[in-house]
């Protein structure tokens, strides 16, 4: 991404006046070193996203394209404007969110429910290497993402869809009948990931 790093904000809880604005800023997003069908170079907006994770040196980002774009074939190649880059700063293995998304797909996807797709990518900002990030989908109500009914303005009925977010604790009740299969698949996937990492880094 070009023309982005100059706008990366600092976050100062003790001196709020030191904080830089959190608005979108123009940039060019380039995807390369991948299959030719996934390559692109288009304009977009970028901003820092998150809450406490914004205090870390390695910032998480949200990208909003000017026009809908598919990203590396995620979610079946669905074209969307908004995508996120998760920094995984506190995860030395860079695998926790990947494992969580994979498990979510195995448990929820078999029943037709949505869970964000994901892929690890290397990020450069203005030709400076920022490290490995997790490219994932922005959580939003959309037919290709969280597919629930949005009410029209001033509608007071209750036959609508809900998107509920709770970052502290949550429970899931689903019709998944065999969690053992999902756990076994997750275990196999984790083994394969660490085998790959060993082959690359060791």
Secondary structure, DSSP 4 states (H G I P E B T S, - for coil): -BS-GGGPPP--SS-GGGPPP---EEEEEEE-SS-GGG-EEEEEEEEE--SGGGGSSS--EEEEEEEEE--TTGGGG--EEEEEEE--TT-TTS-HHHHHHHHHHHHHHTTT-----EEEEEEEETTEEEEEEEEEE---B-TTSB--PPPPTT---S-S------SS----------HHHHHHHHHHHHHHHHHHHHHHH-
